[in-house]
Amino acid sequence: YRREKTHKKYIPVPEFPAISRDISLAVPVNVMARDIERAILKTVNKQKQVALTDIKFIEKYEGDKIAKGHRGLIFSLTYPSRLARTLRDEEATEVHDSVCDVLVKELGVIRR
């Protein structure tokens, strides 16, 4: 038996912790998840103090609690600081709220 060599890539632990926020949306059926991700990235990339390191799809829901012609989607967003300090909660909230506003205005989603 011969074991293949594997190369492990070292990823340093971030010096400052990131803040994660979930976003629950009622999304029109014609809007794709990738459209939501693009709008999120475009919005966060305009920010000076906050970055976005991860967008995770969490859940899809279709049922009585969602408006007709919509489906429920939940994403988790991870915001680290671009500054040499820990991100403050209000800074993450400001960016997260602007992401939600863009999704509502540009894609017609409903924030749940």
SEVEXVO-783231 format. One record per atom (N, C-alpha, C): x, y, z. Coordinates in steps of 0.1 Angstrom, whole numbers, plus 2048, in hexadecimal, padded with zeros to 3 digits. Atoms other than C-alpha are relative to their C-alpha. Layout:
<sites>
XYZ
...
</sites>
This chain:
<sites>
8087F4800
800800800
80980C800
7F87F4801
80E8217F6
7F780D802
8087F47FC
801841805
80480C7F8
7FD7F4808
7FE8607EF
80380B809
7FC7F47F8
80E87F7FC
7F580B7FE
80A7F5800
7F589A804
80680D805
7FB7F37FC
7FD8BE806
7F5808807
80A7F97F8
7EB8D1821
80480F7FF
7FD7F2801
7E88F681D
7FC80680E
8027FA7F3
7EC90A83D
7F880D7FE
8077F3800
7D2925842
80080580E
7FE7FB7F2
7DA93B860
7F2804806
80C7FC7F8
7BF94287A
80080F7FF
8017F2801
7B2965875
80380780E
7FD7F97F3
7BF97E88F
7F4806807
80C7FA7FB
79D98E893
7F47F87FC
80C808803
77C97B895
7F78077F6
80A7FC809
76297E87A
7F2800806
80E8007FC
73D98487F
7F77F97F6
80980680A
72396D86F
7F2804803
80E7FC7FF
700977868
7F87F77F6
809807809
6E3963859
7F780A7F9
80A7F8807
6CC97183F
7F57F77FB
80C809804
6A996283A
7F88097F6
8077F980B
69896C819
7F57F87FA
80A805809
678966806
8048057F2
7FA7FD80D
6869657E2
7F67FC7F5
80880480C
6729677C2
8067F47F9
7FB80D806
6749457B0
8098027F4
7F77FD80B
685956792
80E805803
7F37FB7FB
6A29637A7
8087F4804
7F780B7FD
6BF94A7A9
80980480C
7F87FE7F5
6D59457C7
80D8077FC
7F37FA804
6F49507B3
7FE80F7FE
8037F1801
6E29727AC
80180680E
7FF7FB7F2
6DF9767D2
80E801804
7F28007FC
70396D7D8
80880C7F9
7F97F5807
70F9867BD
7FC80D806
8057F37FA
6FA9A27CC
80780280D
7FA7FF7F3
70899A7EE
80F8047FF
7F27FD802
72C99A7E2
80380E7FB
7FE7F3805
7289BA7CE
7FE80B80B
8037F67F5
7199CC7EC
80C80080A
7F58017F6
7349C0805
80D8057FB
7F37FB806
7519C77ED
80180F800
8007F1800
7479EC7EE
80480580E
7FE7FC7F2
74D9ED814
80F801802
7F27FE7FD
76E9FA822
8057F980C
7FC8067F3
76E9EB845
7FD7F1801
80580E7FF
75C9C983F
8027F97F3
7FE80980B
7649AC828
7F57F5801
80880C800
75198C820
8087F47FD
7F780C803
76396B823
7F87F47FD
80880D802
746952821
7F18047FE
80E800802
72394F813
7FC7F2800
80480E800
71392E81D
7F18007FF
80E803801
6F1922811
7FC7F780C
8048087F4
6DF915830
7F47F77FD
80C807801
6BC90C827
7F78067F5
80A7FC80A
6A090D80C
7F37FB806
80E8047FB
67B90D817
7F68057F6
80C7FD808
65C90C802
7F47FB807
80C8047F8
63B90B814
7F780B803
80B7F77FD
61E91D823
80480E805
7FC7F37FA
632938835
8088097F7
7F97F880A
642945815
7F68057F6
8097FA80A
63095C7FD
8007F87F3
80180880D
62394C7DD
80A8067F6
7F67FB80A
63D94E7C1
80E802806
7F47FE7F9
65994F7DB
8057F2806
7FA80B7F8
6709367ED
80980680B
7F87FB7F5
68193A80E
80F7FB7FF
7F2804800
6A793A80E
80780780C
7F87FB7F5
6BF93F82B
80F7FE7FC
7F1800802
6E4948827
80680580D
7F87FC7F5
6FF94D841
80C8087FA
7F57F8805
71896983A
80A80380B
7F57FE7F6
73A96D84B
80780C7FC
7F97F3802
74899084F
80C801809
7F47FC7F8
76C99585A
80380F7FE
7FB7F2801
77C9B7860
80B8017F5
7F47FC809
7929C7845
80A808808
7F77F87F8
7A19DB861
8087F8809
7F78087F7
7BC9D1879
7FA80180E
8068017F3
7A39CD895
7F37F77FF
80C808800
7849B989F
7F58097FA
80B7FA806
7659C288B
7F580380B
80B7FD7F6
74A9D48A1
7F37FB7FA
80D805803
7279C68A1
7F880A7F7
8087F6807
7189E6894
8058027F1
7FA7FF80D
7309E6876
7FB7F47F7
80580B807
7259C386C
7F18027FD
80E7FD802
7019CD871
7FD8097F5
8027F680A
7049EB85B
8027FA7F2
7FE80680D
7139D683E
7F57F67FD
80B80A802
6FA9BA843
7F38067FC
80C7F9804
6DD9D2842
8018067F2
7FE7FB80E
6EB9E2822
7FF7F47F6
80280C808
6ED9BE813
7F17FD7FE
80E803800
6C99B881C
7F880A7F8
8077F5808
6BE9DA80D
8027FE7F1
7FD80280E
6CF9D27EC
7F87F47FB
80880C805
6BF9B07EA
7F18037FE
80E7FC801
69D9BF7F0
7FD8097F4
8027F780B
6A19DB7D7
8037FB7F3
7FB80580E
6B49C97BB
7FA7F37FC
80580D804
6A69A67BD
7F17FD804
80E8027FC
6839AB7CC
7FE7F580B
80280A7F6
6899937E9
7F980780C
8067FC7F4
67799680A
8087FB80C
7F88047F4
68B99682A
7F77FA80A
8098077F6
67C97E843
80680180E
</sites>
